[in-house]
Amino acid sequence: MKYVIVYVPVLSNSILMIRKKRPAWQAGKLNLPGGHIEEGEEPADAAIRELYEETGLVTSSVEEVGRIHGSNGALVHVFTIFGRSGEIEQKTDESLEEIKTSLLALRSDLVDYNLVIIQGLIEGSMFNWDIYHEEHGYRVEIPYK
């Protein structure tokens, strides 16, 4: 099970998120744009494709900033974008919302608290990290350079 999510800064203090309808465990909650990596597809290509399919935004420049390792064996590649074209457009039946990053940690409607951790790492210019879901919470590894 491999997935991608894309951190999309909208203004200097907000990010683009999706109010999920599916899968059932995410229904009604906010997540970053993203989805499954298709057979034979590279994670960066999946990020570019999913970004367009869900938001109408076009980019050719994504950067993988980290990975989330689920306790169920899932692996989520986390990307951010640098430069984009097109207008933000709801392209699915799931609504798009601009969320202030300063209030992210206070929200109770996030798919997972790892979104708060991701936001902090990206805003702190931390890259190539790994977040591990463990029995009693999260473990973050940031490699030494």
WOGIBEL-V874913 format. One line per field, one symbol per residue. ss: DSSP state (~ for helix, > for strand, _ for the rest). phi: phi as a letter, one per 30 degrees, with the letter a starting at -180 (. if undefined). psi: psi as a letter, one per 20 degrees, with the letter a starting at -180 (. if undefined). A space follows every 10 residues. Layout:
ss = ???
phi = ???
psi = ???
This chain:
ss = _>>>>>>_>> >__>>>>>>_ ___~~~___> >_>>>>____ __~~~~~~~~ ~~~~~__>__ _>>>>>>>>_ ____>>>>>> >___>_____ ____>>>>>> ~~~~~~___> ___~~~~~~~ ~~~_____>> >>>>__>>>> >>___
phi = .bbbbbdcdc bdbbbcbcdd cbdedceicc bdelldddei cdeddddddd eddcbidcbc bcbdclbccd dcjdbcdccb cbiabicdbd cbdcdcbccd ddcedddccd eadedddeed ddddhcbicb ccdbeckbbc ccddc
psi = oprqqponpg aikrqprpoq hqrhiipirp rqqaaqpqpi pqghhhgggh gghhiiqpqj nqppiaqpoq ijiqpoppqr qoqrrrqppo iajpqqqppp hijgiiqjkq gqihhggggg gghjkprkrp ppprhkbqpp poqq.
